[in-house]
């Protein structure tokens, strides 16, 4: 299934000069990963505490764009400068789902939004990433299949945040849009499991 994730190589090419400068200054991949998660949690806490100030949700699309850049940067630092580690692998997966949860859940506090659908989206996002991370356990690669991968979720919630902040997105539309995201996440979960099983079967030696 198509996904914004497929644009990652071009995005990385734009970021490479920045990555080289960060490495020259001693910045590590794990530091970038932890910083992105910490800022996400802080922003989520701010939005939860001030949910009545809907203009603050304009910070969501701005931060989502920067967070996508930081996610690409930490991976490039790890791969291109020999910073890959077992700890980094854990941090990469855990910080992503923590950051997503922190940024999604404040939407449940908006007037007219059903908390149930926000929680459902958050849970399905976690399960989709867990399914992707389980690929190596099944003998496949880490799966990034769409249509609602990490980059796609960032785009979707960036649009929701911008719509809420500007008032261009009617409150009555939020629940249906959350249900659409949930459906796409469920499809993503199925795709990752299915493609992981297919890939693992191809790599298994014949009996």
C-alpha positions as a Markdown table, in Angstrom:
| # | Residue | x | y | z |
|---|---|---|---|---|
| 1 | Unk | 0.0 | 0.0 | 0.0 |
| 2 | Unk | 1.3 | 3.5 | -0.7 |
| 3 | Unk | 2.7 | 5.5 | 2.2 |
| 4 | Unk | 4.4 | 8.8 | 2.8 |
| 5 | Unk | 7.3 | 6.6 | 4.1 |
| 6 | Unk | 8.2 | 6.0 | 0.5 |
| 7 | Unk | 9.4 | 9.6 | 0.3 |
| 8 | Unk | 11.9 | 9.0 | 3.0 |
| 9 | Unk | 15.0 | 8.7 | 0.8 |
| 10 | Unk | 14.4 | 12.2 | -0.7 |
| 11 | Unk | 13.8 | 13.6 | 2.7 |
| 12 | Unk | 17.0 | 12.1 | 4.0 |
| 13 | Unk | 19.0 | 13.6 | 1.2 |
| 14 | Unk | 17.8 | 17.1 | 2.2 |
| 15 | Unk | 18.7 | 16.4 | 5.8 |
| 16 | Unk | 22.2 | 14.9 | 5.2 |
| 17 | Unk | 24.1 | 18.2 | 5.6 |
| 18 | Unk | 22.4 | 18.8 | 8.9 |
| 19 | Unk | 23.2 | 15.3 | 10.0 |
| 20 | Unk | 26.9 | 15.8 | 9.2 |
| 21 | Unk | 27.0 | 19.0 | 11.2 |
| 22 | Unk | 25.3 | 17.4 | 14.2 |
| 23 | Unk | 27.8 | 14.5 | 14.2 |
| 24 | Unk | 30.7 | 16.9 | 14.0 |
| 25 | Unk | 29.3 | 18.5 | 17.2 |
| 26 | Unk | 29.1 | 15.2 | 19.0 |
| 27 | Unk | 25.3 | 14.7 | 18.9 |
| 28 | Unk | 24.3 | 11.1 | 19.0 |
| 29 | Unk | 21.3 | 9.2 | 17.6 |
| 30 | Unk | 20.0 | 8.3 | 21.0 |
| 31 | Unk | 20.1 | 11.9 | 22.2 |
| 32 | Unk | 18.0 | 12.9 | 19.2 |
| 33 | Unk | 15.6 | 10.1 | 19.8 |
| 34 | Unk | 15.1 | 10.9 | 23.4 |
| 35 | Unk | 14.8 | 14.7 | 22.7 |
| 36 | Unk | 12.1 | 14.1 | 20.2 |
| 37 | Unk | 10.1 | 11.9 | 22.6 |
| 38 | Unk | 10.6 | 14.4 | 25.5 |
| 39 | Unk | 9.3 | 17.3 | 23.4 |
| 40 | Unk | 6.4 | 15.3 | 22.2 |
| 41 | Unk | 5.4 | 14.4 | 25.8 |
| 42 | Unk | 5.8 | 18.0 | 26.9 |
| 43 | Unk | 3.7 | 19.3 | 24.0 |
| 44 | Unk | 1.0 | 16.7 | 24.7 |
| 45 | Unk | 0.9 | 17.7 | 28.3 |
| 46 | Unk | 0.6 | 21.4 | 27.3 |
| 47 | Unk | -2.3 | 20.6 | 25.0 |
| 48 | Unk | -4.0 | 18.4 | 27.5 |
| 49 | Unk | -3.8 | 21.2 | 30.2 |
| 50 | Unk | -4.9 | 23.9 | 27.8 |
| 51 | Unk | -7.3 | 22.0 | 25.5 |
| 52 | Unk | -9.8 | 24.9 | 25.6 |
| 53 | Unk | -7.2 | 27.1 | 23.9 |
| 54 | Unk | -7.7 | 25.4 | 20.5 |
| 55 | Unk | -5.2 | 27.7 | 18.8 |
| 56 | Unk | -2.4 | 25.8 | 20.5 |
| 57 | Unk | -3.3 | 22.8 | 18.3 |
| 58 | Unk | -1.5 | 24.7 | 15.5 |
| 59 | Unk | 1.7 | 23.5 | 17.3 |
| 60 | Unk | 0.8 | 19.9 | 16.2 |
| 61 | Unk | 1.5 | 20.3 | 12.5 |
| 62 | Unk | 4.6 | 22.3 | 13.2 |
| 63 | Unk | 6.0 | 19.8 | 15.6 |
| 64 | Unk | 5.0 | 16.8 | 13.5 |
| 65 | Unk | 7.1 | 18.1 | 10.6 |
| 66 | Unk | 10.1 | 18.7 | 12.9 |
| 67 | Unk | 9.6 | 15.4 | 14.6 |
| 68 | Unk | 9.7 | 13.6 | 11.2 |
| 69 | Unk | 13.0 | 15.3 | 10.5 |
| 70 | Unk | 14.4 | 14.3 | 13.9 |
| 71 | Unk | 13.2 | 10.7 | 13.3 |
| 72 | Unk | 15.1 | 10.6 | 10.0 |
| 73 | Unk | 18.1 | 12.3 | 11.6 |
| 74 | Unk | 18.5 | 9.8 | 14.4 |
| 75 | Unk | 18.3 | 6.9 | 11.9 |
| 76 | Unk | 20.9 | 8.5 | 9.7 |
| 77 | Unk | 23.3 | 9.2 | 12.6 |
| 78 | Unk | 23.0 | 5.6 | 13.7 |
| 79 | Unk | 23.5 | 4.0 | 10.3 |
| 80 | Unk | 26.0 | 6.4 | 8.7 |
| 81 | Unk | 28.2 | 7.1 | 11.7 |
| 82 | Unk | 28.4 | 3.7 | 13.4 |
| 83 | Unk | 26.0 | 4.6 | 16.2 |
| 84 | Unk | 23.7 | 1.6 | 15.9 |
| 85 | Unk | 23.2 | -0.1 | 19.3 |
| 86 | Unk | 20.8 | -2.5 | 21.0 |
| 87 | Unk | 19.7 | 0.3 | 23.3 |
| 88 | Unk | 19.1 | 2.5 | 20.3 |
| 89 | Unk | 16.8 | -0.1 | 18.8 |
| 90 | Unk | 14.7 | -0.2 | 21.9 |
| 91 | Unk | 14.6 | 3.6 | 22.2 |
| 92 | Unk | 13.6 | 4.0 | 18.6 |
| 93 | Unk | 10.5 | 1.8 | 18.9 |
| 94 | Unk | 9.5 | 2.8 | 22.4 |
| 95 | Unk | 9.9 | 6.5 | 22.0 |
| 96 | Unk | 7.8 | 6.5 | 18.8 |
| 97 | Unk | 4.8 | 5.0 | 20.4 |
| 98 | Unk | 5.2 | 7.2 | 23.5 |
| 99 | Unk | 5.4 | 10.3 | 21.4 |
| 100 | Unk | 2.4 | 9.3 | 19.2 |
| 101 | Unk | 0.3 | 8.6 | 22.3 |
| 102 | Unk | 1.2 | 11.9 | 23.9 |
| 103 | Unk | 0.3 | 13.8 | 20.8 |
| 104 | Unk | -2.9 | 12.0 | 19.9 |
| 105 | Unk | -4.6 | 11.8 | 23.3 |
| 106 | Unk | -5.2 | 15.5 | 23.8 |
| 107 | Unk | -7.6 | 15.4 | 20.9 |
| 108 | Unk | -10.0 | 13.5 | 23.2 |
| 109 | Unk | -10.4 | 16.6 | 25.3 |
| 110 | Unk | -11.8 | 18.7 | 22.4 |
| 111 | Unk | -15.5 | 19.6 | 22.5 |
| 112 | Unk | -17.5 | 17.3 | 20.3 |
| 113 | Unk | -14.9 | 14.6 | 20.0 |
| 114 | Unk | -15.5 | 11.1 | 21.4 |
| 115 | Unk | -12.6 | 10.1 | 23.6 |
| 116 | Unk | -13.4 | 6.5 | 22.6 |
| 117 | Unk | -12.3 | 7.1 | 19.0 |
| 118 | Unk | -9.1 | 8.9 | 20.1 |
| 119 | Unk | -8.2 | 6.0 | 22.4 |
| 120 | Unk | -9.0 | 3.5 | 19.7 |
| 121 | Unk | -6.7 | 5.3 | 17.2 |
| 122 | Unk | -3.9 | 5.5 | 19.8 |
| 123 | Unk | -4.2 | 1.8 | 20.6 |
| 124 | Unk | -4.3 | 0.8 | 16.9 |
| 125 | Unk | -1.2 | 3.0 | 16.2 |
| 126 | Unk | 0.6 | 1.1 | 19.0 |
| 127 | Unk | -0.5 | -2.3 | 17.7 |
| 128 | Unk | 0.5 | -1.4 | 14.1 |
| 129 | Unk | 4.0 | -0.4 | 15.2 |
| 130 | Unk | 4.2 | -3.5 | 17.4 |
| 131 | Unk | 3.3 | -5.6 | 14.3 |
| 132 | Unk | 6.0 | -3.9 | 12.3 |
| 133 | Unk | 8.6 | -4.4 | 15.0 |
| 134 | Unk | 7.7 | -8.1 | 15.2 |
| 135 | Unk | 8.8 | -8.8 | 11.6 |
| 136 | Unk | 12.4 | -9.8 | 12.7 |
| 137 | Unk | 10.9 | -12.2 | 15.2 |
| 138 | Unk | 9.1 | -14.0 | 12.4 |
| 139 | Unk | 12.1 | -14.1 | 10.2 |
| 140 | Unk | 11.2 | -11.0 | 8.1 |
| 141 | Unk | 12.4 | -7.4 | 8.1 |
| 142 | Unk | 11.0 | -4.6 | 10.2 |
| 143 | Unk | 7.8 | -3.9 | 8.3 |
| 144 | Unk | 6.8 | -0.3 | 7.4 |
| 145 | Unk | 3.8 | -1.1 | 5.2 |
| 146 | Unk | 1.0 | 1.5 | 5.0 |
| 147 | Unk | -1.4 | 3.0 | 4.4 |
| 148 | Unk | -1.2 | 4.6 | 7.9 |
| 149 | Unk | 2.4 | 4.3 | 8.9 |
| 150 | Unk | 4.3 | 6.7 | 11.2 |
| 151 | Unk | 4.7 | 9.4 | 8.6 |
| 152 | Unk | 1.1 | 9.1 | 7.5 |
| 153 | Unk | -0.1 | 9.5 | 11.0 |
| 154 | Unk | 2.0 | 12.5 | 11.5 |
| 155 | Unk | 0.5 | 14.1 | 8.4 |
| 156 | Unk | -3.1 | 13.1 | 9.3 |
| 157 | Unk | -2.9 | 14.5 | 12.9 |
| 158 | Unk | -1.0 | 17.6 | 11.6 |
| 159 | Unk | -4.0 | 18.3 | 9.3 |
| 160 | Unk | -6.4 | 17.7 | 12.2 |
| 161 | Unk | -4.4 | 20.0 | 14.5 |
| 162 | Unk | -4.3 | 22.7 | 11.8 |
| 163 | Unk | -8.0 | 22.4 | 11.1 |
| 164 | Unk | -8.9 | 22.6 | 14.8 |
| 165 | Unk | -6.6 | 25.6 | 15.4 |
| 166 | Unk | -7.9 | 27.6 | 12.5 |
| 167 | Unk | -11.6 | 26.6 | 12.9 |
| 168 | Unk | -11.7 | 25.3 | 9.3 |
| 169 | Unk | -12.4 | 21.8 | 10.5 |
| 170 | Unk | -16.0 | 21.6 | 11.9 |
| 171 | Unk | -16.1 | 19.7 | 15.2 |
| 172 | Unk | -18.7 | 17.4 | 13.7 |
| 173 | Unk | -16.1 | 16.1 | 11.2 |
| 174 | Unk | -13.6 | 15.0 | 13.8 |
| 175 | Unk | -15.2 | 11.7 | 14.9 |
| 176 | Unk | -15.7 | 10.5 | 11.3 |
| 177 | Unk | -12.1 | 11.4 | 10.4 |
| 178 | Unk | -10.8 | 9.6 | 13.5 |
| 179 | Unk | -12.9 | 6.5 | 12.5 |
| 180 | Unk | -11.3 | 6.7 | 9.0 |
| 181 | Unk | -7.8 | 6.9 | 10.5 |
| 182 | Unk | -8.7 | 3.9 | 12.7 |
| 183 | Unk | -9.9 | 1.9 | 9.7 |
| 184 | Unk | -6.6 | 2.7 | 7.9 |
| 185 | Unk | -4.6 | 1.7 | 10.9 |
| 186 | Unk | -6.4 | -1.6 | 11.1 |
| 187 | Unk | -5.6 | -2.1 | 7.4 |
| 188 | Unk | -2.0 | -1.2 | 8.2 |
| 189 | Unk | -1.8 | -3.7 | 11.0 |
| 190 | Unk | -3.2 | -6.5 | 8.7 |
| 191 | Unk | -0.8 | -5.5 | 5.9 |
| 192 | Unk | 2.2 | -5.6 | 8.1 |
| 193 | Unk | 1.4 | -9.0 | 9.5 |
| 194 | Unk | 0.5 | -10.4 | 6.1 |
| 195 | Unk | 3.6 | -9.0 | 4.3 |
| 196 | Unk | 5.8 | -10.1 | 7.2 |
| 197 | Unk | 4.4 | -13.7 | 6.9 |
| 198 | Unk | 5.0 | -13.7 | 3.1 |
| 199 | Unk | 8.5 | -12.3 | 3.4 |
| 200 | Unk | 9.4 | -14.9 | 6.1 |
| 201 | Unk | 8.0 | -17.7 | 4.0 |
| 202 | Unk | 10.1 | -16.6 | 1.1 |
| 203 | Unk | 13.3 | -16.6 | 3.2 |
| 204 | Unk | 12.6 | -20.0 | 4.8 |
| 205 | Unk | 14.5 | -22.9 | 3.3 |
| 206 | Unk | 12.3 | -25.5 | 1.6 |
| 207 | Unk | 11.5 | -28.5 | 3.8 |
